[in-house]
Amino acid sequence: MANCPTCGTEQVPGQQFCASCGSPTTAVYAPLAPLPQFPAEIPSAFGYALAGFWRRFLGFFIDDVLLLILGWITLGAAHVTFATDVIGVIAMTFLYNSLFIGFANGQTPGMRIVSVRCVDQDGVTRLNYARAAKRSVLYTALLLIGSIHHLYRYVNPTTAQLHSEIHAELIFFVFLLPHLIDLLWVAWDKRNQTLHDKFAQTVVVKTR
């Protein structure tokens, strides 16, 4: 049996350090295996980081609040009719989305706040105004469908409509359903796309 080369204490077979002085012994032992290597970040299946549902929802919400304020300042101050107000808000929504996405690096103010950006399906290419307008066309068209019954009811209300609020709201919900489906499509789509994203062949990616 071997002894410690430093203090002479008898060694136990397989012992790596002396129990008395702590010096390394002469025992042969296997070297430590290298640690497994893991990537710092697992890339997405498409090679870029897609913006998730809640991040996009927050961006939509911020933009809607800004549009509401903008509509109140412009249309509200002009004291226009209800019909003009609805049509004006829809037109403003189209211009807001198409101009910002087409000329402001693919970001509306809401998207910039939540750090997302609208680009081509390759995840990199910036959109020109024509693509941004194409995307906004479907978005505002579905919004317009959701406003048709709401608009007609307030412009030409019948006695029955005035006394059947629940029925009227249910019909309004049916007309609004295409717009809601468009926005909720992100929750189950593999590319986190809305229907108007698919129409324009765009995706929304994280910027950080």
Phi, psi and omega in degrees: 000137184281156176246160178297128181292345183265307184248353177084003179294140181296137183262149173271139180306131179087359182288135183262331180227147180293134180289339182269306185254349178082005181286153176297140179268182180265008182295144178268129179220156183288140177292154180293139179286147178296146179289145178295148181261129178239138178295146181297328180215131179279118181291152178288167181296340183256000177085006177212159185272110179283144176283132182280177185300310187290326177294317179292322179299316179297320177297316176300316182297315180298317179296321179296320178296317179296320177294323178297316179294316180297318178294322180293321181292318185271298184286321180296319180291336181276352179055048180279168178289166181298318180298316179296324180296314180296312180297321179296320179294319180295316178297320179295322178296317178299311182295319180302309183288315184292319181290315180293314182290326180283330186236357182240049175061032177073023184227127165280168177304319178296319179294322179295321181296320182267008175062053173229165184210141178267125181223179175294164182299344177284354177083001185230311190296128179288145181278142170273177185294325181299317178292320179296321179292321178300318178296318182287334180300310181293320180301312182285332177295316177293325176294322179295318177302319179293342183260350186300306181295318179301317181293312182297321183296324182274336179279318182231065182287136174266168179298320180296321180294322180293337182253010179226065184299318183296316179299317181295319181291326177295318177296319177301319179297320179299317179292329181280343186305316178302321179294319179293318178299320178304313182288323182282347182302333179303327188295333182237359181280140184292336176257010182055039182263146166277174177294324179287338170293315180296321180299320181263000181058055180233163172225162176246122185244160176282144175261345175195000000 
